Amino acid sequence: MKQYFNYHTHTYRCNHARGDIDDYCQEAVKLQMKSLGFSDHTPLPNERWPNVRMHMDELAEYCEQIDLAKEKFPQLNIYKGLECEFDINLVNFYQDILLGKHKLEYLIGSVHWFPVGSTWLNSWRAPANVANLLAYSNYIIKIMESKLFSFIAHPDLFAAFYPEQNKNSEQCAIDIITAASELNIPLEINGYGLEKKQIKTSSGWRNQYPWEPFWEIAGDYNIRVVANSDAHKPSNVYGKIDEAIEVAEKFNLQVIDIFK
């Protein structure tokens, strides 16, 4: 094991993962991990996308369970966070309720949906066109500019809906990476993507993400990266982190611990 931490972990509350706080902590202790961050999908006060996130009335209990785990598992450094969809109209919610009232220690910025006009498109199933690439990159840059988030999860997820490598996808990558460098926001190489079904392109089969051309471009910029498992079950608490680190090493990218 090359790394002793993971800061991207989901519980049963998001409706598409298994296990609770203690289950993940017990597994992490077995693996002799030192640090574990919980980052379930944040509830949203407007109840958007309720089938893939906890509800607002579950948030207090989620935070309480993490605080209790800090006492139960003193051998682990446990951090309380959430993975957030961004909405400019909810900035006060992120600041006052999540970071303030509930004392979350970190937020992850993430783009599972992105706005195009008055519509929100799914980052896996959006039509593969240049306009949507631009909308995706513009949205993820706004997330970084908010300075609310400790890092950006799977920033190369656009490669799932836009399968081809060409000047358009490369420009999307450059725009995101340039902003990350200028704003000093770490980007995540996501190990969970290495477990998903591959997609077919004109050049053959490849992972949906991590998309290696993205990280190859990143190697030419001054950016920091984090490697996480994006665990959706306790047995995956470490997951494919080693393989994610190998992607970083391949392109000479600096992997960091956000809490160091």
SVG drawing of the C-alpha trace seen along z (x, -y; Angstrom):
<svg xmlns="http://www.w3.org/2000/svg" viewBox="-37 -33 44 39">
<polyline fill="none" stroke="black" stroke-width="0.4" points="0.0,0.0 1.6,-3.3 -0.9,-5.6 -2.5,-5.4 -5.6,-7.6 -8.8,-8.0 -11.0,-11.0 -13.8,-10.0 -16.2,-7.6 -20.0,-7.0 -22.5,-5.4 -25.9,-3.8 -27.5,-7.2 -26.8,-8.1 -29.1,-5.2 -26.4,-3.7 -23.8,-2.6 -23.6,-0.1 -22.4,-0.2 -22.3,-2.8 -19.6,-4.9 -18.4,-2.1 -18.3,0.5 -15.8,-1.6 -13.7,-2.5 -13.4,1.2 -12.2,2.1 -9.8,-0.9 -8.3,0.3 -7.9,3.8 -5.9,2.3 -3.8,0.2 -4.9,-3.0 -4.2,-6.2 -6.8,-8.6 -10.4,-8.2 -12.7,-11.0 -16.4,-10.6 -17.9,-12.5 -21.4,-11.3 -23.4,-13.1 -24.7,-16.3 -28.4,-16.7 -29.8,-19.8 -32.3,-22.2 -34.2,-22.3 -34.3,-18.4 -32.8,-18.2 -31.8,-14.6 -33.2,-13.0 -32.6,-9.4 -28.8,-9.6 -28.2,-11.5 -29.3,-11.7 -32.3,-13.9 -31.9,-17.0 -33.4,-15.3 -30.5,-12.7 -27.7,-15.2 -27.5,-15.8 -27.4,-12.0 -24.7,-11.5 -22.6,-14.1 -23.2,-12.7 -22.2,-9.2 -18.9,-10.5 -18.2,-12.4 -18.9,-9.2 -16.6,-7.2 -13.8,-9.6 -14.1,-8.5 -14.6,-4.8 -11.6,-4.6 -8.8,-6.6 -6.2,-4.9 -7.8,-6.6 -7.8,-10.3 -11.4,-10.6 -12.7,-13.7 -16.2,-14.8 -17.1,-16.0 -19.6,-15.9 -19.4,-15.6 -21.3,-18.5 -23.1,-19.4 -22.6,-23.2 -25.4,-25.7 -24.4,-29.4 -27.7,-30.0 -26.8,-27.7 -23.5,-29.3 -24.9,-30.4 -26.0,-26.8 -22.5,-25.4 -21.0,-28.1 -23.5,-28.6 -25.1,-25.2 -22.5,-22.7 -19.2,-24.3 -20.8,-26.4 -23.6,-24.7 -22.5,-21.1 -18.8,-21.9 -17.8,-19.9 -14.0,-19.7 -14.0,-19.6 -16.2,-19.7 -15.6,-18.1 -16.7,-19.8 -18.2,-17.4 -20.0,-17.6 -22.5,-14.7 -24.8,-17.2 -24.0,-20.5 -26.3,-23.3 -27.0,-24.1 -29.4,-27.0 -32.3,-26.0 -31.6,-22.3 -29.2,-20.1 -27.4,-17.4 -26.1,-14.2 -22.3,-14.0 -22.5,-10.4 -25.3,-10.8 -25.1,-14.3 -25.0,-14.6 -21.4,-14.5 -21.0,-18.0 -18.7,-21.0 -21.4,-23.1 -21.7,-20.6 -18.0,-20.3 -17.8,-24.1 -20.7,-24.1 -19.0,-21.4 -15.7,-23.1 -17.3,-26.5 -19.3,-25.0 -16.3,-23.2 -14.3,-26.4 -17.1,-28.2 -16.9,-25.6 -13.2,-26.1 -13.6,-29.9 -16.0,-29.6 -13.1,-28.5 -15.5,-26.4 -14.0,-23.0 -10.9,-21.2 -10.5,-19.4 -12.5,-18.6 -13.6,-15.0 -13.1,-13.2 -12.7,-16.4 -12.2,-14.3 -15.7,-12.8 -16.7,-14.7 -14.8,-11.9 -17.7,-9.6 -20.1,-11.5 -17.6,-12.7 -15.7,-9.6 -13.3,-10.8 -9.9,-12.4 -9.7,-15.4 -8.9,-19.1 -12.3,-19.8 -11.8,-17.3 -8.2,-18.4 -9.3,-22.1 -11.8,-21.2 -9.0,-19.5 -6.7,-22.5 -9.4,-24.9 -10.0,-22.9 -6.4,-22.2 -5.3,-25.8 -8.0,-27.0 -6.9,-24.4 -3.3,-25.6 -4.2,-29.3 -6.6,-28.8 -4.4,-26.2 -7.2,-23.7 -6.2,-20.0 -7.8,-17.6 -8.7,-14.0 -7.6,-10.9 -10.6,-8.7 -10.0,-5.0 -13.7,-4.1 -13.6,-4.9 -11.1,-2.1 -13.8,0.4 -16.6,-0.8 -17.4,0.6 -15.1,-0.7 -16.5,-2.6 -15.9,-2.0 -14.2,-4.8 -12.9,-5.0 -9.5,-4.2 -10.7,-1.2 -11.9,-0.5 -10.9,-2.7 -11.9,-3.7 -14.6,-6.2 -12.3,-7.9 -9.5,-8.4 -9.0,-9.6 -5.2,-9.4 -5.0,-12.1 -6.4,-14.5 -3.7,-13.6 -1.0,-13.7 -1.9,-17.3 -2.0,-18.0 1.6,-16.9 2.6,-20.0 1.0,-22.3 1.8,-23.1 -1.1,-21.3 -1.5,-19.0 -3.6,-15.8 -5.3,-13.6 -5.9,-9.9 -9.1,-8.4 -11.0,-5.2 -14.5,-6.8 -15.7,-3.9 -19.2,-2.7 -18.9,0.3 -16.7,1.0 -14.5,3.6 -13.6,0.8 -12.4,-1.6 -8.9,-1.6 -10.1,-0.3 -8.0,-1.2 -6.0,-4.0 -2.7,-2.3 -3.7,-2.3 -4.8,-5.9 -1.4,-6.8 0.3,-4.9 -1.6,-7.3 -0.1,-10.2 3.4,-8.8 3.2,-8.1 2.7,-11.8 4.9,-13.1 2.1,-14.6 2.4,-15.4 0.0,-13.4 -0.8,-15.2 -2.7,-14.6 -5.1,-17.5 -4.9,-17.4 -1.1,-17.7"/>
</svg>
